[in-house]
């Protein structure tokens, strides 16, 4: 699921680990600096968007309009959001500069992993994702010739990947769920998925300006967190999607709502 892909990337770019370590170092003085930040087909996760829009000081609508494009892949039943490349010939990332990434501290999870790729799946009902890591060995990249050596764990810790994986795997459980969406209200379910996944501002408006809290049991402490904390709101949106898309018992309706 989580993988940094470029268009027309040769299949032999993805290589298995050999041994327990790999050599890599990226820095401004290396000739290929920033070449990996162009012509990307980079899928953004809800947590990626949360971090990026907050760093940029943008609303969800502004961020989605300015920096993303929505795509529906053959292998996915849900709409995905890609980072939109600049329209000039080189199709560079909108956040790359000559000095490097302008949003480095809040860059997407796939960028943090690079030059490592992660393929992950979530077993239905399981608590942890099954994952497989590999080397993304692009021909232009000279970072592999550097003498800095890493174990996989050292790299993941150094790049702050664990937090992203923990957040993203909760969403992965939803998009890889084998449960049937059902034919009824399919369009509304796709709209709900898009809002709850990518547009937290709209989702917050949905739960606070509708009859949501009249229908569902949500304690006051959590309600306050949902009003003020985007991470708590995002986690809540995952539980809501399981309920609204698949009918899982992740939300408790108030007794009068059940009997009415």
C-alpha positions as CSV (number, residue, x, y, z in Angstrom):
1,X,0.0,0.0,0.0
2,X,2.5,2.6,1.1
3,X,5.0,3.0,-1.7
4,X,6.7,5.9,-3.5
5,X,6.2,5.3,-7.2
6,X,7.3,7.1,-10.2
7,X,5.5,6.9,-13.6
8,X,7.1,4.3,-16.0
9,X,9.3,3.0,-13.2
10,X,11.1,-0.2,-14.3
11,X,10.2,-3.3,-12.5
12,X,13.8,-4.0,-11.6
13,X,13.9,-0.9,-9.4
14,X,12.3,-2.8,-6.5
15,X,14.9,-5.0,-5.0
16,X,14.8,-7.2,-1.9
17,X,17.1,-6.6,1.0
18,X,20.4,-8.4,0.8
19,X,21.9,-8.9,4.3
20,X,20.9,-6.8,7.3
21,X,22.1,-3.4,6.2
22,X,22.1,-1.0,3.3
23,X,24.2,2.1,2.5
24,X,22.5,5.4,1.8
25,X,22.9,9.1,2.4
26,X,21.1,12.0,0.7
27,X,22.5,15.5,1.0
28,X,22.6,18.8,-0.9
29,X,26.1,18.2,-2.4
30,X,25.2,15.0,-4.1
31,X,24.7,15.5,-7.9
32,X,21.3,13.7,-7.9
33,X,19.8,15.8,-5.1
34,X,16.1,16.3,-5.6
35,X,15.8,14.1,-8.7
36,X,13.6,11.7,-6.8
37,X,11.1,14.5,-6.2
38,X,9.5,14.6,-9.7
39,X,7.0,12.7,-11.8
40,X,5.6,11.0,-8.7
41,X,2.4,9.0,-8.4
42,X,2.3,9.5,-4.6
43,X,-0.8,8.4,-2.8
44,X,-1.6,10.6,0.2
45,X,-3.0,9.0,3.3
46,X,-5.4,10.9,5.7
47,X,-2.5,11.4,8.1
48,X,-0.2,12.7,5.4
49,X,-2.9,15.3,4.5
50,X,-3.5,16.2,8.1
51,X,0.2,16.9,8.7
52,X,0.8,18.8,5.5
53,X,-2.3,21.1,5.6
54,X,-1.5,21.9,9.2
55,X,2.1,22.8,8.4
56,X,0.9,25.0,5.5
57,X,-1.9,26.6,7.5
58,X,-4.6,25.6,5.0
59,X,-8.1,24.3,5.3
60,X,-8.8,20.9,4.0
61,X,-10.7,22.3,1.0
62,X,-7.8,24.6,0.1
63,X,-5.2,21.9,0.4
64,X,-7.2,19.4,-1.7
65,X,-7.9,22.0,-4.4
66,X,-4.4,23.3,-4.6
67,X,-2.2,20.2,-4.2
68,X,-4.1,17.0,-5.0
69,X,-5.9,15.1,-7.7
70,X,-8.4,12.4,-7.1
71,X,-8.0,9.1,-8.9
72,X,-9.8,5.8,-9.0
73,X,-7.5,2.9,-9.6
74,X,-8.6,-0.5,-11.1
75,X,-7.3,-2.3,-8.0
76,X,-9.1,0.0,-5.5
77,X,-12.8,0.3,-4.8
78,X,-12.3,3.7,-3.1
79,X,-11.1,7.0,-4.6
80,X,-7.5,7.8,-3.8
81,X,-5.9,11.2,-3.5
82,X,-2.5,11.8,-5.2
83,X,-0.1,14.6,-4.7
84,X,-0.4,16.8,-7.8
85,X,3.0,17.5,-9.5
86,X,3.8,21.0,-10.9
87,X,2.7,21.4,-14.5
88,X,6.1,22.4,-16.0
89,X,8.1,19.9,-18.1
90,X,10.0,18.3,-15.2
91,X,6.8,17.7,-13.2
92,X,8.5,18.4,-9.9
93,X,6.9,18.1,-6.5
94,X,5.2,21.4,-5.5
95,X,7.2,21.4,-2.2
96,X,10.7,20.7,-3.5
97,X,13.2,23.6,-3.6
98,X,16.9,23.8,-4.5
99,X,17.6,23.4,-0.8
100,X,15.4,20.3,-0.5
101,X,11.9,19.7,0.8
102,X,10.1,22.8,2.1
103,X,7.8,20.8,4.3
104,X,10.4,18.3,5.5
105,X,9.2,17.9,9.1
106,X,5.7,17.1,7.8
107,X,6.5,15.3,4.6
108,X,4.4,12.3,3.6
109,X,5.1,8.9,5.0
110,X,6.3,7.4,1.6
111,X,8.8,10.2,1.3
112,X,10.1,9.4,4.8
113,X,10.6,5.8,3.9
114,X,12.5,6.5,0.6
115,X,14.7,4.7,-0.5
116,X,12.8,2.0,1.3
117,X,9.5,0.8,0.0
118,X,6.8,-0.8,2.2
119,X,4.1,-3.1,1.0
120,X,1.5,-3.7,3.7
121,X,-1.8,-5.5,4.1
122,X,-4.2,-5.7,7.0
123,X,-5.9,-9.0,7.8
124,X,-9.6,-8.5,8.7
125,X,-9.9,-8.4,12.4
126,X,-6.2,-8.3,12.9
127,X,-4.4,-5.7,15.0
128,X,-1.2,-5.4,13.1
129,X,-0.4,-5.0,9.4
130,X,1.6,-7.6,7.5
131,X,4.4,-5.8,5.9
132,X,7.3,-6.3,3.6
133,X,10.1,-3.9,2.9
134,X,12.3,-3.5,-0.2
135,X,14.9,-1.2,-1.7
136,X,13.8,1.3,-4.3
137,X,17.0,1.4,-6.3
138,X,16.5,4.1,-9.0
139,X,19.2,4.5,-11.6
140,X,19.8,8.2,-11.0
141,X,20.2,7.8,-7.2
142,X,23.9,8.1,-6.1
143,X,22.9,8.0,-2.4
144,X,23.6,4.2,-2.4
145,X,27.3,4.9,-3.1
146,X,27.7,6.8,0.1
147,X,29.4,5.1,3.1
148,X,26.6,5.7,5.6
149,X,25.3,2.3,6.7
150,X,21.8,1.6,8.1
151,X,19.8,-1.3,9.5
152,X,16.1,-1.2,8.6
153,X,15.1,-0.4,12.1
154,X,17.7,2.4,12.3
155,X,16.4,4.0,9.1
156,X,12.7,3.7,10.2
157,X,13.5,5.3,13.6
158,X,15.7,8.0,12.1
159,X,13.0,9.1,9.6
160,X,10.1,9.0,12.1
161,X,8.2,6.4,10.1
162,X,6.6,4.4,13.0
163,X,4.1,7.2,13.9
164,X,3.0,7.4,10.3
165,X,2.7,3.6,9.9
166,X,0.6,3.4,13.1
167,X,-1.8,6.0,11.8
168,X,-1.9,4.8,8.2
169,X,-2.5,1.1,9.1
170,X,-5.8,2.1,10.8
171,X,-6.9,3.5,7.4
172,X,-5.5,0.5,5.6
173,X,-7.8,-1.7,7.5
174,X,-10.7,0.2,5.9
175,X,-9.6,0.3,2.3
176,X,-8.5,-3.4,2.3
177,X,-11.6,-4.7,4.2
178,X,-13.2,-7.7,2.5
179,X,-16.7,-6.6,3.8
180,X,-19.3,-5.8,1.2
181,X,-20.4,-2.2,0.8
182,X,-23.8,-3.2,-0.4
183,X,-25.5,-1.9,-3.5
184,X,-27.8,0.5,-1.5
185,X,-26.6,4.1,-1.3
186,X,-23.2,3.3,-2.9
187,X,-22.7,6.9,-4.1
188,X,-23.4,8.3,-0.7
189,X,-20.9,5.8,0.8
190,X,-18.2,6.9,-1.6
191,X,-18.9,10.5,-0.7
192,X,-18.7,9.7,3.0
193,X,-15.4,7.8,2.5
194,X,-13.9,10.8,0.7
195,X,-15.0,13.3,3.3
196,X,-14.0,11.2,6.3
197,X,-10.7,10.2,4.8
198,X,-9.5,13.4,3.3
199,X,-11.5,16.4,4.4
200,X,-11.4,16.6,8.1
201,X,-12.8,20.1,8.2
202,X,-16.0,18.9,6.4
203,X,-16.1,15.8,8.6
204,X,-16.0,18.0,11.8
205,X,-18.7,20.2,10.3
206,X,-20.8,17.1,9.6
207,X,-20.7,15.7,13.1
208,X,-21.1,19.0,14.9
209,X,-23.7,20.7,12.7
210,X,-26.0,17.7,12.1
211,X,-28.0,15.6,14.5
212,X,-25.0,13.2,14.9
213,X,-24.6,13.7,18.7
214,X,-28.4,13.3,19.2
215,X,-28.2,9.9,17.5
216,X,-24.8,8.5,18.8
217,X,-23.3,8.1,22.2
218,X,-20.2,10.2,22.5
219,X,-19.0,11.3,25.9
220,X,-18.2,15.0,26.6
221,X,-14.4,14.5,26.9
222,X,-14.2,12.9,23.5
223,X,-16.6,15.5,22.0
224,X,-14.2,18.2,23.2
225,X,-11.2,16.4,21.6
226,X,-13.1,16.1,18.3
227,X,-13.7,19.8,18.3
228,X,-10.1,20.7,18.9
229,X,-7.7,17.9,17.9
230,X,-7.4,16.8,14.3
231,X,-5.6,13.5,15.2
232,X,-8.4,12.4,17.5
233,X,-10.9,13.5,14.9
234,X,-9.1,11.4,12.2
235,X,-9.2,8.3,14.5
236,X,-12.9,8.9,15.1
237,X,-13.5,9.2,11.4
238,X,-12.0,5.7,10.9
239,X,-14.4,4.2,13.4
240,X,-17.3,6.1,11.7
241,X,-16.3,4.7,8.3
242,X,-16.3,1.1,9.6
243,X,-19.8,1.8,10.9
244,X,-21.2,3.7,8.0
245,X,-19.6,1.8,5.2
246,X,-19.6,-1.8,6.5
247,X,-22.1,-1.8,9.4
248,X,-19.5,-2.7,12.0
249,X,-20.5,-2.1,15.6
250,X,-17.9,0.6,16.2
251,X,-20.5,3.3,17.1
252,X,-23.2,3.0,19.7
253,X,-26.6,4.6,18.9
254,X,-28.7,6.2,21.6
255,X,-31.7,4.1,22.7
256,X,-34.3,6.5,21.3
257,X,-32.5,6.5,17.9
258,X,-32.6,2.7,17.7
259,X,-36.3,2.5,18.5
260,X,-37.5,5.5,16.5
